[in-house]
Amino acid sequence: MSIAAVDLPRRPSPRLLSRVQSAMDKDGAVALARLFPPALLSALRAEVLRRHRSGELRRRGLVRDIAGRYTAVLPFSGPFLDERLYAQPRLLAVLGALLGADFRIGSLEAVIALPGAYEQHLHADGPLRFDRVLGRRARGFAGDLSRLPPYAVTLCVPLCDISEENGPTALYPGSHRAALRAKVPNEARLKRQFKAQAVTGPLGDCFLFDYRLFHCGLPNFSREPRPILMLVFTRAWFRDPNLADVHPGLVIARKDLAKVPARRRPLFALAPAARRALWD
């Protein structure tokens, strides 16, 4: 099984958006070609690698090491403040079809797979079981939630050509439905039930995947770090448990938020800079 690839026109038609919805419902992922201009990708790549080489990203990493790769939250400043990244009109049309009109930016992160990084464990970023706490015990909802529509999706934007050699992401199409079953399958069963697809392609290709989709990073056999951006979009009510112990999870300074066009500022509603103080 391979995920659907979509070349979005300037104004996606309702029929095309319905096709994207169907692909995400079936596979939990869709590939998007040529979504961003090359000059913007070059600027993003240069900034991420500058922060990586200075050691700043490692110091601000969310997890110290994940099989030879690390993840760090990035601030919306410099090239990341470019509206063509976070509010590309074709992308917004797709996100509206998947998450409803009132969606938000959840986080902006860089994932750096270092040379020698090995295969990551199979995981989903955010299954949500609606646990109930009774005394000291947490009990997950006993029913089958597998048909719920997405509550968060991740746009993965590689900042280099991705080949089998330098650590592509392996997706397991269809596995997002298993994440919310009453009993989630273990890794061995998931690998038997779903076929992995390594997502490769030239700089400029990206892919969107459901937050519940099982995936993993593959080994980086090259001599260069493999940088990718992960831009998470969520329904307005969702809060990412992966960011529960960091503050802020969505980083933008007030002076930079002021540079965001007024019509785009609701996207940043989860950032502390967007909050209105009621009491001094």
C-alpha positions as CSV (number, residue, x, y, z in Angstrom):
1,M,0.0,0.0,0.0
2,S,1.3,3.5,-0.8
3,I,-0.1,6.8,0.3
4,A,-1.9,9.0,-2.2
5,A,0.1,11.9,-3.8
6,V,-1.7,15.1,-4.5
7,D,-0.5,18.1,-6.5
8,L,-2.7,20.9,-5.1
9,P,-3.8,23.7,-7.6
10,R,-3.9,27.3,-6.5
11,R,-7.6,26.9,-5.5
12,P,-8.4,23.2,-4.6
13,S,-11.8,22.2,-5.7
14,P,-14.4,20.6,-3.3
15,R,-13.9,17.4,-5.3
16,L,-10.1,17.4,-4.7
17,L,-10.6,18.2,-1.0
18,S,-13.0,15.3,-0.7
19,R,-10.3,13.1,-2.3
20,V,-7.8,14.3,0.3
21,Q,-10.3,13.6,3.1
22,S,-10.8,10.1,1.7
23,A,-7.1,9.4,1.5
24,M,-6.5,10.6,5.1
25,D,-9.5,8.5,6.3
26,K,-8.2,5.4,4.6
27,D,-4.4,5.7,5.0
28,G,-3.9,8.4,7.6
29,A,-1.5,10.2,5.3
30,V,-1.2,12.0,2.0
31,A,1.8,13.3,0.0
32,L,1.9,16.9,-1.2
33,A,4.2,18.0,-4.0
34,R,5.7,21.4,-4.6
35,L,3.8,23.1,-1.7
36,F,6.5,25.6,-0.9
37,P,8.8,27.8,-3.1
38,P,12.4,26.7,-3.3
39,A,13.8,30.0,-2.0
40,L,11.7,29.6,1.2
41,L,12.9,26.0,1.7
42,S,16.5,27.1,1.3
43,A,16.0,29.8,4.0
44,L,14.4,27.4,6.4
45,R,17.1,24.8,5.8
46,A,19.9,27.4,6.4
47,E,18.3,28.6,9.7
48,V,17.6,25.1,11.1
49,L,21.2,23.9,10.3
50,R,22.6,27.1,11.8
51,R,20.8,26.5,15.0
52,H,21.8,22.8,14.9
53,R,25.5,23.5,14.4
54,S,25.6,26.2,17.1
55,G,24.2,23.6,19.5
56,E,21.1,25.6,20.3
57,L,18.6,23.1,19.0
58,R,20.2,20.3,21.0
59,R,20.1,22.4,24.2
60,R,16.4,23.1,23.6
61,G,15.6,19.5,22.6
62,L,12.4,17.9,23.8
63,V,14.0,14.5,24.1
64,R,17.7,14.0,24.7
65,D,18.1,11.2,22.2
66,I,15.7,9.1,20.1
67,A,17.8,6.4,18.4
68,G,20.3,9.0,17.3
69,R,17.9,11.8,16.4
70,Y,16.5,14.7,18.5
71,T,13.5,17.0,18.4
72,A,13.4,20.7,19.3
73,V,10.7,23.3,19.4
74,L,11.4,26.2,17.0
75,P,10.3,29.9,17.5
76,F,8.2,31.6,14.9
77,S,10.8,34.2,13.9
78,G,13.0,34.9,11.0
79,P,12.1,32.7,8.0
80,F,9.6,30.7,10.1
81,L,7.5,33.8,10.3
82,D,7.0,33.8,6.6
83,E,3.3,33.5,5.9
84,R,4.0,31.1,3.0
85,L,5.1,28.5,5.6
86,Y,2.3,28.4,8.1
87,A,-0.6,29.9,6.1
88,Q,-0.1,28.6,2.5
89,P,-3.6,29.0,1.0
90,R,-3.7,25.6,-0.5
91,L,-2.6,24.0,2.7
92,L,-5.2,26.0,4.7
93,A,-7.9,24.7,2.4
94,V,-6.8,21.1,3.1
95,L,-6.6,21.7,6.8
96,G,-10.0,23.2,6.9
97,A,-11.4,20.1,5.2
98,L,-9.7,17.8,7.7
99,L,-10.0,19.8,11.0
100,G,-12.9,22.2,10.5
101,A,-12.6,25.9,10.1
102,D,-11.4,26.7,13.6
103,F,-8.1,25.0,13.6
104,R,-4.9,26.2,15.3
105,I,-1.1,25.8,15.1
106,G,-0.1,23.3,17.8
107,S,3.7,23.5,17.4
108,L,6.7,24.0,15.1
109,E,9.5,21.5,15.6
110,A,12.7,20.4,13.9
111,V,13.7,16.8,13.9
112,I,17.4,16.2,13.2
113,A,18.5,12.6,12.4
114,L,22.3,12.6,13.0
115,P,24.7,10.5,10.9
116,G,24.5,6.9,12.3
117,A,21.0,7.3,13.6
118,Y,19.4,3.9,13.8
119,E,15.8,2.7,13.4
120,Q,13.4,4.4,15.8
121,H,10.7,2.5,17.7
122,L,7.3,2.3,16.0
123,H,5.0,4.9,17.6
124,A,2.0,7.2,17.2
125,D,2.5,10.8,18.3
126,G,-0.8,11.3,20.0
127,P,-3.5,8.6,20.4
128,L,-6.2,10.0,22.7
129,R,-8.2,7.5,24.7
130,F,-10.2,9.8,26.9
131,D,-8.9,8.2,30.1
132,R,-11.0,8.3,33.3
133,V,-9.2,8.5,36.6
134,L,-10.9,6.6,39.4
135,G,-8.9,6.9,42.6
136,R,-5.3,6.0,41.6
137,R,-6.3,4.1,38.5
138,A,-6.7,5.5,35.0
139,R,-9.1,3.6,32.8
140,G,-9.3,4.2,29.1
141,F,-12.6,4.4,27.3
142,A,-13.7,0.9,26.7
143,G,-15.4,1.5,23.3
144,D,-14.0,1.6,19.8
145,L,-13.0,5.2,18.9
146,S,-11.3,4.2,15.6
147,R,-13.8,6.0,13.4
148,L,-13.2,9.4,15.0
149,P,-12.1,12.1,12.5
150,P,-8.6,13.6,13.0
151,Y,-8.0,16.0,15.9
152,A,-4.4,16.8,14.9
153,V,-2.4,16.4,11.8
154,T,1.4,16.9,11.2
155,L,2.9,18.5,8.1
156,C,6.3,17.0,7.6
157,V,8.6,19.2,5.5
158,P,12.0,17.7,4.7
159,L,14.7,20.3,4.3
160,C,16.9,18.1,2.0
161,D,16.4,15.4,-0.6
162,I,15.2,12.3,1.3
163,S,16.6,8.9,0.1
164,E,16.8,5.4,1.5
165,E,20.2,6.3,2.7
166,N,19.7,9.4,4.9
167,G,16.8,8.3,7.1
168,P,13.4,8.6,5.6
169,T,10.3,8.3,7.7
170,A,8.5,5.0,7.5
171,L,4.7,5.4,7.7
172,Y,2.3,2.5,8.3
173,P,-0.8,3.5,6.2
174,G,-4.1,2.6,7.8
175,S,-2.6,2.1,11.3
176,H,-4.2,5.4,12.7
177,R,-7.4,3.4,13.1
178,A,-5.6,1.0,15.4
179,A,-4.5,3.7,17.8
180,L,-7.9,4.3,19.2
181,R,-9.2,0.8,19.5
182,A,-10.2,-0.5,22.9
183,K,-7.0,-2.5,22.9
184,V,-4.1,-1.0,20.9
185,P,-2.0,-3.7,19.1
186,N,1.6,-4.1,20.1
187,E,4.5,-3.2,17.8
188,A,4.9,-6.8,16.4
189,R,1.2,-7.1,15.5
190,L,1.2,-3.6,13.9
191,K,4.1,-4.6,11.7
192,R,2.3,-7.8,10.7
193,Q,-1.0,-6.0,10.0
194,F,0.2,-2.9,8.2
195,K,2.9,-2.5,5.5
196,A,5.5,0.1,6.0
197,Q,6.1,2.8,3.4
198,A,9.4,4.8,3.4
199,V,8.7,8.3,2.3
200,T,11.4,9.5,0.0
201,G,11.6,12.3,-2.5
202,P,13.4,15.5,-3.6
203,L,13.5,18.7,-1.6
204,G,10.1,20.3,-2.1
205,D,8.0,17.2,-1.5
206,C,6.2,17.0,1.9
207,F,3.5,14.9,3.5
208,L,0.6,15.3,5.9
209,F,-0.2,12.6,8.4
210,D,-2.8,12.0,11.1
211,Y,-1.4,12.4,14.6
212,R,-2.5,8.8,15.4
213,L,-0.6,7.2,12.5
214,F,2.1,4.8,13.6
215,H,5.5,5.6,12.1
216,C,9.2,5.6,12.8
217,G,12.4,7.2,11.5
218,L,14.7,4.8,9.5
219,P,18.5,4.7,9.8
220,N,20.7,7.6,8.5
221,F,23.6,5.9,6.8
222,S,24.9,9.2,5.3
223,R,27.5,11.5,6.7
224,E,25.2,14.5,7.0
225,P,22.4,15.4,9.4
226,R,18.9,15.0,8.0
227,P,16.8,18.0,9.0
228,I,13.0,18.1,8.7
229,L,10.3,20.5,10.0
230,M,7.2,19.2,11.7
231,L,4.3,21.7,11.7
232,V,1.4,20.4,13.8
233,F,-2.1,21.7,13.3
234,T,-4.9,20.9,15.7
235,R,-8.6,21.4,16.5
236,A,-9.1,24.3,18.8
237,W,-9.8,22.1,21.9
238,F,-6.8,19.8,21.6
239,R,-3.7,20.2,23.8
240,D,-0.6,18.1,22.9
241,P,0.4,15.9,25.8
242,N,3.9,15.6,24.3
243,L,4.4,19.3,25.2
244,A,2.7,19.2,28.7
245,D,6.1,19.6,30.5
246,V,7.5,22.4,28.4
247,H,6.6,26.1,28.2
248,P,5.7,27.4,25.8
249,G,4.9,24.7,23.3
250,L,4.1,27.2,20.6
251,V,6.8,29.9,20.6
252,I,6.2,33.4,19.2
253,A,7.2,36.7,20.7
254,R,4.6,39.5,21.0
255,K,6.7,41.7,18.6
256,D,6.6,38.9,16.0
257,L,3.0,38.1,16.6
258,A,2.3,41.8,15.7
259,K,3.9,41.1,12.3
260,V,1.5,38.3,11.5
261,P,-1.4,39.5,9.3
262,A,-4.5,40.1,11.4
263,R,-6.5,37.4,9.5
264,R,-3.8,34.8,10.4
265,R,-3.4,35.6,14.1
266,P,-6.2,33.1,15.2
267,L,-3.8,30.4,14.1
268,F,-1.5,31.4,17.0
269,A,-4.2,31.4,19.6
270,L,-2.4,28.7,21.6
271,A,0.7,30.8,22.1
272,P,1.2,32.7,25.4
273,A,1.8,35.9,23.4
274,A,-1.7,35.7,22.0
275,R,-3.3,35.5,25.5
276,R,-5.0,38.5,27.1
277,A,-4.2,39.2,30.7
278,L,-7.3,39.7,32.9
279,W,-5.5,40.6,36.1
280,D,-2.1,42.2,36.5
